[in-house]
Amino acid sequence: MSLASASFDLPATGDYARDWALVDVETSGLVARRDRVLAVAVMTIGPDGEQTGEFSTLLDPGCDPGPVEVHGLTAERLRGAPAFDQVAGRIGAMLQGRVLVAHNAQFDYDFLAYEFARARMWLPVSQRLCTLALNRQVDPPTNDMKLGTLAAHYGVPQQRAHDALDDTRVLAGILRASLREAARLDLPLPLVSCPPRAESQFTPKPPKTPCAYRNPGRLTPGGPLLQGMKIAITGETTLARAELTGRAVAAGLNMMTSVSRHTSALVTNEPTSESTKARRAATEGVPVIDEPTFLRLLADVRGGTAHEGTAASASITRPKTGVRPTEPEPTPAPPAPRLPVPHQPVTPAHDLTEPLTNRRVLVLGGDHADAATARTRVVELGGSAAVNLSTSVTDVVVLADGEKDRRMSRIAALQLPVHNADWLTSPTATTPGTTPVRQKEPHVMPRGGVIDLPTPSDTPAPTPTPAPEWHLTVTWAPQSTCEIDVVAFILDEDEQVTFDEDFIFYGAPESPAGTVRLLTGGPAEQTVALDLAALPPATRKVVVAAAIDGPATFGTVGAIQIGAAPGTSGSPLARATLDAATTERTMLLAEFYRRGPLWRLRAVGQGYDHGLDTLARGYGVDITD
């Protein structure tokens, strides 16, 4: 079938007509730097939409094949198959000069990058396209965006799920249908640049062991060390730093790489040192001891309070819906003084009772303050405020100069209802025409709104646990003058990182244990994936933030949308549009935090004028000036 065929009504030029290399891999696990590829399939498609090549093979990974119940690839079945380095050249030739396409493309791309590196070769991919991210933009009326679900929605036959070759053929049909929808909506494709990459390390870094004890506070003069105390070391030491740290960790201390107001003591043999840690200790009033004193105290470290007892001590009653209104409980103090964010309340008119329920409204034009007020009004009326045009948009509100927006011609062609600002004062019950509606729309969270993350089963359990993995996807309108970086901080009860590696950003997109990962779906979309069940008890909160690289502000970027979904391809459980910022360059978007045995999600929307480095330092990350 051709991408340019009449049945799909696609343009034969532009972003939609490229050389594509569709890829699917079956793997022994989920961590690319540790696990191996067991099967790979590649299908190439030309700019005219016609298939030009196909290759698939099983692979002998030389290790345990992992979850056989998922992929069906036993060690016996893989025995005798080629190793990856034996087929890397053929795969590379099919990828060369083409856009790599996959469903959840970063997963396949990362696994291929590590396999090519093991074969001492470069992965010849300069761009990739994720059909999952593309369909998040298109937003079809499906309950989730799994490959099988989208195949059923687009009428693509699927014969053998988790078979690399069949999944690639299904992917081809989904790509064709998704490109048709993208062209119909005039959406820019979420292409991700992939710079040349060769990994030098193939084995996982050993995850640092989080301290099992709560921080009891500062070391008192003449007093003992207590398990859980946060200790930092600076300068030269008599014993090797690794040995000194190892002894301290074995005794139950929490060894830190930086100094903050929560540090219990700084160990140094140079009390007049001008190191960053020493200067920070002096500023914060952190006690300073020398190495002999530290070694003497290490011989008699007193018992501490375990995190587990703290985590289980509180309990709450979870509402059956799993959704809470905005809570009165205060958000813990942020790492820097909060800047005032203008917010103009809107008074409901004519006693309207959520007339925009199940409506998704796109606001065009107006200055930032007027557009933010309009989107706030949409939420107050029970609707959801859209950031970009998609198939789920039911109405369009045009403010000043909104008629000049390039999307207006496409909106007219789609015959979407268009309203002026007065419509939000007293919206009429217009029929959204052919706009599809999901069986269950995401819960719309206001700024500050909180939900309890539901457990995998509705059956009450003694210790409820969240879904195995949650994805918080952050989207915004495509920008031409700046780049936006999404980051995450894994924090303890002191609102501090335990290690610098608990700061997840574009340069270090994965925590050492792989429990929090940053995924890039396109130039206007990034996702933070969290394995909440695997986070250690010391983790009390994961904060997701965004920062702008350059002089632009979130006031010029406009609204930021967040959507929380269980699993890789789940339908969003909750969605929030955050657009109250003006001059801010960093913004706290959301936080996942423990509440007794449960995890909660809060939509924050709190901005700061300072840069990402200042925000990171506030959470205890050691940032070099």
Beta strands, then each sheet from edge to edge (+ up, - down):
strand 1: 20-27
strand 2: 37-45
strand 3: 51-58
strand 4: 99-102
strand 5: 127-130
strand 6: 191-193
strand 7: 230-233
strand 8: 254-256
strand 9: 265-267
strand 10: 288-289
strand 11: 360-364
strand 12: 384-386
strand 13: 395-398
strand 14: 418-419
strand 15: 443-444
strand 16: 450-452
strand 17: 470-476
strand 18: 483-491
strand 19: 503-504
strand 20: 516-522
strand 21: 525-530
strand 22: 541-549
strand 23: 560-566
strand 24: 574-578
strand 25: 586-595
strand 26: 598-608
sheet 1: 3+ 2- 1+ 4+ 5+ 6-
sheet 2: 8+ 7+ 9+ 10+
sheet 3: 12+ 11+ 13+ 14+
sheet 4: 15+ 24+ 23- 17+ 21- 20+
sheet 5: 16+ 26- 25+ 22- 18+ 19-
end
